[in-house]
């Protein structure tokens, strides 16, 4: 389901693919607010700007992996921003817990655990595909982009209680569909 790129997206992608430094300038000019919007709830306000820089660099390095036929530029960029923010949050958490983890041996997952994890992921994606668009948006905003309930409510023009109620119903619907995959 290819979507036509906006003028700003087209210009940015074109410059980045040519490795023209103007591409990085365009990326930051047009898309830094989007990256910050995605990164801040995950990494925190103090690290949001670092996430913007890290995500922009990752996008620059991986621009050849962007395929307009697979999805929009903004979706591709928000995935990069989310992953950069998660990596930063994990590094911060790891630094905070390194002292506690000393002496605990690392254990790699078994082949069976990897297969189970893959099956669960596919089941979840399939269950998400069965949701209404507004349910999917709510789920992704809360659990993928880790946005606070207050932010979601404000942006949707509703109350936090209403958002929490909708999220509860979405989670219940998903739990009903995924019962056998997540019962253990």
Rosetta silent file (secondary structure, phi, psi, omega in degrees, C-alpha in Angstrom):
SEQUENCE: XXXXXXXXXXXXXXXXXXXXXXXXXXXXXXXXXXXXXXXXXXXXXXXXXXXXXXXXXXXXXXXXXXXXXXXXXXXXXXXXXXXXXXXXXXXXXXXXXXXXXXXXXXXXXXXXXXXXXXXXXXXXXXXXXXXXXXXXXXXXXXXXXXXXXXXXXXXXXXXXXXXXXXXXXXXXXXXXXXXXXXXX
SCORE:     score description
SCORE:     0.000 S_00000001
   1 L     0.000   74.781 -177.919    0.000    0.000    0.000 S_00000001
   2 L   -71.201  138.123  178.568    2.366    2.659   -1.261 S_00000001
   3 L  -117.155  139.965  179.581    1.508    6.210   -0.333 S_00000001
   4 L   -66.590  133.887  179.019    2.752    9.174   -2.265 S_00000001
   5 L   -71.075  145.418  173.304    5.436   11.053   -0.373 S_00000001
   6 L   -68.798  167.989  179.586    4.777   14.642    0.637 S_00000001
   7 H   -59.991  -42.927  179.182    7.005   17.300   -0.928 S_00000001
   8 H   -65.435  -40.732  178.635    9.103   17.533    2.276 S_00000001
   9 H   -64.881  -47.618 -178.384    9.432   13.749    2.500 S_00000001
  10 H   -59.379  -47.039 -179.650   10.358   13.405   -1.176 S_00000001
  11 H   -60.740  -46.574 -178.475   12.944   16.200   -0.968 S_00000001
  12 H   -63.177  -48.293 -179.356   14.475   14.800    2.209 S_00000001
  13 H   -61.926  -44.386 -179.784   14.682   11.218    0.927 S_00000001
  14 H   -58.512  -49.346  179.596   16.104   12.351   -2.393 S_00000001
  15 H   -64.217  -41.848 -179.293   18.861   14.412   -0.745 S_00000001
  16 H   -65.200  -40.636  179.745   19.655   11.698    1.787 S_00000001
  17 H   -65.973  -26.534  176.753   19.929    9.023   -0.905 S_00000001
  18 L   -86.382   -0.342 -176.880   22.430   11.235   -2.743 S_00000001
  19 L    57.886   35.589  176.188   24.356   11.624    0.553 S_00000001
  20 L   -86.419  128.213 -178.145   23.896   15.363    0.234 S_00000001
  21 H   -59.052  -21.535  175.176   24.337   17.071    3.611 S_00000001
  22 H   -62.298  -23.459  177.336   21.233   19.099    2.819 S_00000001
  23 H   -65.694  -40.123  177.667   19.329   15.859    3.416 S_00000001
  24 H   -68.354  -40.390  177.515   20.332   15.845    7.078 S_00000001
  25 H   -60.590  -44.946  179.929   19.392   19.513    7.341 S_00000001
  26 H   -64.795  -41.490  179.025   15.989   18.792    5.765 S_00000001
  27 H   -58.402  -47.526 -179.384   15.459   15.773    8.011 S_00000001
  28 H   -70.003  -37.679  179.995   16.093   17.841   11.128 S_00000001
  29 H   -64.675  -49.422 -173.504   14.127   20.831    9.858 S_00000001
  30 H   -88.782  -28.285 -169.129   10.987   18.944    8.869 S_00000001
  31 H  -120.719   -3.314  177.848   11.022   15.869   11.091 S_00000001
  32 H   -57.786  -42.265  178.642   12.855   16.684   14.361 S_00000001
  33 H   -60.897  -37.969  178.086    9.553   17.570   16.107 S_00000001
  34 H   -65.100  -45.696 -179.875    8.085   14.179   15.107 S_00000001
  35 H   -61.513  -44.632  179.425   11.179   12.333   16.324 S_00000001
  36 H   -62.456  -40.910  179.560   11.136   14.278   19.614 S_00000001
  37 H   -59.470  -38.839  179.974    7.399   13.551   20.012 S_00000001
  38 H   -76.979  -41.424 -171.762    8.098    9.807   19.724 S_00000001
  39 H   -77.362  -36.389 -172.080   11.300    9.737   21.783 S_00000001
  40 H   -58.543  -45.414  179.466   10.421   11.915   24.767 S_00000001
  41 H   -64.760  -23.732 -177.079    7.869    9.609   26.473 S_00000001
  42 H   -88.955  -51.032 -173.969   10.325    6.706   26.173 S_00000001
  43 H   -94.268  -17.399 -178.689   13.720    8.248   26.932 S_00000001
  44 L    99.178  155.980 -176.386   12.613   11.237   28.961 S_00000001
  45 H   -60.872  -38.805 -176.856   12.703   14.952   28.346 S_00000001
  46 H   -64.759  -28.590 -176.368   16.375   15.267   29.301 S_00000001
  47 H  -107.329    2.854 -176.530   17.482   12.792   26.638 S_00000001
  48 H   -60.719  -42.625 -179.019   14.977   13.616   23.896 S_00000001
  49 H   -65.482  -38.645  175.604   17.357   15.890   21.980 S_00000001
  50 H   -63.039  -36.913  177.746   20.080   13.230   22.024 S_00000001
  51 H   -65.449  -38.584  178.021   17.501   10.769   20.672 S_00000001
  52 H   -59.813  -47.334 -179.561   16.661   13.181   17.851 S_00000001
  53 H   -63.837  -43.670 -179.537   20.328   13.334   16.867 S_00000001
  54 H   -65.130  -43.525  179.507   20.785    9.564   17.175 S_00000001
  55 H   -65.846  -39.840  178.305   17.632    8.789   15.179 S_00000001
  56 H   -62.685  -42.043  178.573   18.598   11.282   12.473 S_00000001
  57 H   -64.859  -42.593  177.463   22.018    9.667   12.168 S_00000001
  58 H   -62.185  -42.611  179.023   20.469    6.187   11.988 S_00000001
  59 H   -62.482  -42.776  178.629   18.027    7.354    9.310 S_00000001
  60 H   -58.893  -46.689 -177.523   20.908    8.903    7.350 S_00000001
  61 H   -69.877  -27.964 -173.515   22.915    5.671    7.549 S_00000001
  62 L  -111.642   16.651 -175.370   19.938    3.439    6.674 S_00000001
  63 H   -57.822  -30.726  179.893   18.121    5.544    4.065 S_00000001
  64 H   -67.457  -16.866  177.248   18.690    2.848    1.439 S_00000001
  65 H   -84.021  -10.284  178.469   16.503    0.506    3.511 S_00000001
  66 L   -73.419  127.027  179.607   13.508    2.857    3.190 S_00000001
  67 L  -127.720  112.004 -177.940   11.021    1.425    0.705 S_00000001
  68 L   -58.158  -27.694 -179.394    8.009    3.571   -0.136 S_00000001
  69 L   -70.976  -24.008 -177.424    6.102    0.426   -1.175 S_00000001
  70 L   -89.877  -18.663 -179.104    6.337   -0.997    2.347 S_00000001
  71 L   166.846  177.032 -176.622    5.118    2.071    4.203 S_00000001
  72 L   -77.542  158.568  176.697    5.330    5.775    4.678 S_00000001
  73 H   -62.473  -41.075 -179.057    8.516    7.692    5.380 S_00000001
  74 H   -63.478  -40.172  178.059    7.039    8.972    8.638 S_00000001
  75 H   -64.171  -42.731  178.489    6.268    5.407    9.824 S_00000001
  76 H   -61.154  -44.806 -177.964    9.806    4.317    8.929 S_00000001
  77 H   -68.863  -39.549  179.423   11.242    7.330   10.735 S_00000001
  78 H   -67.296  -32.648  175.728    9.076    6.895   13.853 S_00000001
  79 H   -65.011  -41.945  177.411   10.221    3.260   14.125 S_00000001
  80 H   -63.516  -43.775 -179.605   13.830    4.448   14.012 S_00000001
  81 H   -63.176  -43.912  179.473   13.080    7.150   16.601 S_00000001
  82 H   -61.308  -46.040 -178.909   11.343    4.687   18.900 S_00000001
  83 H   -65.647  -38.420  176.999   14.209    2.217   18.690 S_00000001
  84 H   -63.020  -42.486  179.433   16.796    4.939   19.338 S_00000001
  85 H   -66.866  -41.690  177.669   14.836    6.067   22.403 S_00000001
  86 H   -62.962  -42.227  178.427   14.436    2.499   23.670 S_00000001
  87 H   -60.708  -43.265 -179.831   18.164    1.868   23.213 S_00000001
  88 H   -65.132  -43.663  179.140   18.973    5.026   25.167 S_00000001
  89 H   -64.102  -39.647  178.464   16.507    4.099   27.942 S_00000001
  90 H   -64.989  -43.128  178.968   17.961    0.567   28.115 S_00000001
  91 H   -60.419  -42.492  178.943   21.517    1.919   28.335 S_00000001
  92 H   -63.132  -45.152 -179.554   20.471    4.225   31.165 S_00000001
  93 H   -65.876  -40.457  179.114   18.734    1.396   32.997 S_00000001
  94 H   -61.991  -42.190  178.876   21.673   -0.952   32.413 S_00000001
  95 H   -62.779  -36.591 -179.480   24.064    1.615   33.842 S_00000001
  96 H   -71.817  -28.403 -175.237   21.846    1.956   36.902 S_00000001
  97 H  -108.083    1.383 -178.820   21.646   -1.800   37.482 S_00000001
  98 H   -54.166  -42.694 -178.424   25.158   -2.924   36.478 S_00000001
  99 H   -63.297  -36.729 -179.104   26.273   -3.122   40.088 S_00000001
 100 H   -71.442  -28.272 -174.107   23.315   -5.315   41.007 S_00000001
 101 H   -89.892   -6.061 -179.899   23.906   -7.716   38.118 S_00000001
 102 L   -59.116  134.817  178.405   27.563   -8.449   38.806 S_00000001
 103 L    87.209   -6.616  177.482   28.125  -12.147   39.304 S_00000001
 104 L   -91.803  120.892 -177.162   24.856  -13.206   37.667 S_00000001
 105 L   -69.998  144.097  175.072   25.641  -15.450   34.667 S_00000001
 106 L   -78.489  137.967  175.927   24.131  -14.579   31.270 S_00000001
 107 L  -124.951  127.140  178.956   21.872  -17.227   29.792 S_00000001
 108 L   -82.439  147.891  178.291   20.989  -17.293   26.109 S_00000001
 109 L   -67.177  147.374  178.012   17.461  -18.299   25.090 S_00000001
 110 L   -77.467  167.568  178.197   17.004  -21.857   23.858 S_00000001
 111 H   -60.105  -39.900  179.257   15.831  -22.655   20.330 S_00000001
 112 H   -62.595  -43.288  178.878   12.416  -23.574   21.755 S_00000001
 113 H   -63.152  -37.782  177.767   12.139  -20.224   23.547 S_00000001
 114 H   -65.765  -40.723  178.275   13.014  -18.399   20.330 S_00000001
 115 H   -64.731  -44.131  179.322   10.326  -20.299   18.380 S_00000001
 116 H   -62.053  -43.465  179.265    7.737  -19.565   21.075 S_00000001
 117 H   -61.059  -42.763  179.597    8.692  -15.886   21.078 S_00000001
 118 H   -64.783  -43.071  178.332    8.320  -15.724   17.282 S_00000001
 119 H   -62.076  -42.283  179.514    4.908  -17.461   17.405 S_00000001
 120 H   -64.031  -41.831  179.071    3.693  -15.059   20.091 S_00000001
 121 H   -62.143  -45.544  179.232    4.835  -12.050   18.109 S_00000001
 122 H   -63.497  -40.441  178.588    3.028  -13.275   14.987 S_00000001
 123 H   -63.428  -42.312  179.086   -0.108  -13.994   17.009 S_00000001
 124 H   -63.967  -45.215  179.496   -0.031  -10.511   18.520 S_00000001
 125 H   -62.131  -39.748  178.208    0.429   -8.842   15.132 S_00000001
 126 H   -65.106  -42.714  178.752   -2.440  -10.890   13.727 S_00000001
 127 H   -64.984  -39.294  177.846   -4.685   -9.973   16.670 S_00000001
 128 H   -64.076  -37.263  177.961   -3.772   -6.304   16.255 S_00000001
 129 H   -61.685  -25.873 -179.899   -4.715   -6.466   12.581 S_00000001
 130 L   -82.810   -2.307 -179.967   -8.199   -7.512   13.677 S_00000001
 131 L   -85.326  158.638  172.012   -8.754   -4.345   15.706 S_00000001
 132 L   -66.998  157.275 -178.006  -10.520   -1.209   14.517 S_00000001
 133 H   -57.150  -42.783 -178.410   -8.187    1.576   13.395 S_00000001
 134 H   -67.930  -32.910  178.316   -8.907    3.696   16.498 S_00000001
 135 H   -68.588  -42.480  177.949   -8.236    0.706   18.783 S_00000001
 136 H   -61.895  -44.077  179.802   -4.929    0.027   17.058 S_00000001
 137 H   -60.145  -45.770 -179.923   -3.940    3.686   17.324 S_00000001
 138 H   -61.140  -46.510 -179.844   -4.716    3.740   21.035 S_00000001
 139 H   -60.113  -48.984 -178.976   -2.794    0.500   21.647 S_00000001
 140 H   -64.102  -42.029 -179.164    0.261    1.654   19.709 S_00000001
 141 H   -60.874  -42.987 -176.443    0.311    5.091   21.333 S_00000001
 142 H   -78.604  -45.852 -169.957    0.225    3.618   24.837 S_00000001
 143 H  -105.371  -17.490  177.220    2.296    0.443   24.496 S_00000001
 144 H   -98.658  -49.509  179.418    4.504    0.966   21.443 S_00000001
 145 L   -90.683   -5.394  175.151    5.239    4.685   21.690 S_00000001
 146 L    55.161   40.350  178.719    4.812    4.631   25.498 S_00000001
 147 L   -77.977  141.983  177.031    2.849    7.867   25.607 S_00000001
 148 L   -65.642  147.835  179.919    1.348    8.846   28.955 S_00000001
 149 H   -56.430  -39.303 -179.782   -2.416    8.462   29.280 S_00000001
 150 H   -61.497  -40.624  179.141   -2.753   12.189   29.997 S_00000001
 151 H   -65.308  -45.110  179.612   -1.040   13.055   26.713 S_00000001
 152 H   -60.566  -46.942 -178.960   -3.243   10.663   24.731 S_00000001
 153 H   -60.195  -46.030 -178.835   -6.383   12.017   26.384 S_00000001
 154 H   -61.969  -42.724 -177.556   -5.404   15.640   25.725 S_00000001
 155 H   -74.330  -24.626  177.583   -4.599   14.972   22.086 S_00000001
 156 H   -93.541   -5.127  178.615   -7.795   12.986   21.526 S_00000001
 157 L    70.475   39.144 -179.866   -9.919   15.566   23.338 S_00000001
 158 L  -137.852 -174.037 -179.206  -11.186   13.177   25.987 S_00000001
 159 L   -95.079  160.054  176.782  -10.549   12.308   29.623 S_00000001
 160 H   -61.403  -39.329 -179.932   -7.843   10.067   31.036 S_00000001
 161 H   -61.423  -40.328  178.351  -10.560    7.855   32.480 S_00000001
 162 H   -65.048  -41.934  178.293  -12.115    7.414   29.031 S_00000001
 163 H   -63.245  -45.200  179.128   -8.721    6.500   27.546 S_00000001
 164 H   -60.987  -39.744  177.904   -8.075    4.019   30.365 S_00000001
 165 H   -64.640  -43.205  178.363  -11.501    2.450   29.802 S_00000001
 166 H   -64.908  -41.684  178.327  -10.894    2.105   26.071 S_00000001
 167 H   -63.098  -39.677  177.829   -7.455    0.649   26.686 S_00000001
 168 H   -59.359  -46.418 -179.414   -8.941   -1.843   29.123 S_00000001
 169 H   -66.509  -37.041  177.543  -11.451   -3.001   26.508 S_00000001
 170 H   -65.258  -45.491  179.309   -8.767   -3.221   23.812 S_00000001
 171 H   -63.279  -38.083  178.522   -6.517   -5.277   26.101 S_00000001
 172 H   -64.866  -42.551  178.400   -9.449   -7.545   26.998 S_00000001
 173 H   -61.098  -44.335  178.957  -10.233   -8.062   23.315 S_00000001
 174 H   -66.157  -41.023  179.421   -6.592   -8.910   22.627 S_00000001
 175 H   -61.884  -40.165  177.957   -6.411  -11.217   25.656 S_00000001
 176 H   -62.965  -39.775 -179.454   -9.479  -13.107   24.423 S_00000001
 177 H   -74.943  -27.051 -173.382   -7.891  -13.546   20.998 S_00000001
 178 H  -108.915    9.653 -174.411   -4.463  -14.471   22.359 S_00000001
 179 L   -44.540  -48.501 -175.018   -5.417  -16.628   25.334 S_00000001
 180 L   -72.153  -23.067 -178.265   -3.629  -19.788   24.229 S_00000001
 181 L   -83.431  -25.316 -173.592   -0.406  -17.963   23.339 S_00000001
 182 L  -123.780   24.977 -175.926    0.004  -16.105   26.615 S_00000001
 183 L   -84.592  -15.533 -177.520   -1.589  -18.379   29.197 S_00000001
 184 L   -91.111    0.000    0.000    1.641  -19.729   30.652 S_00000001
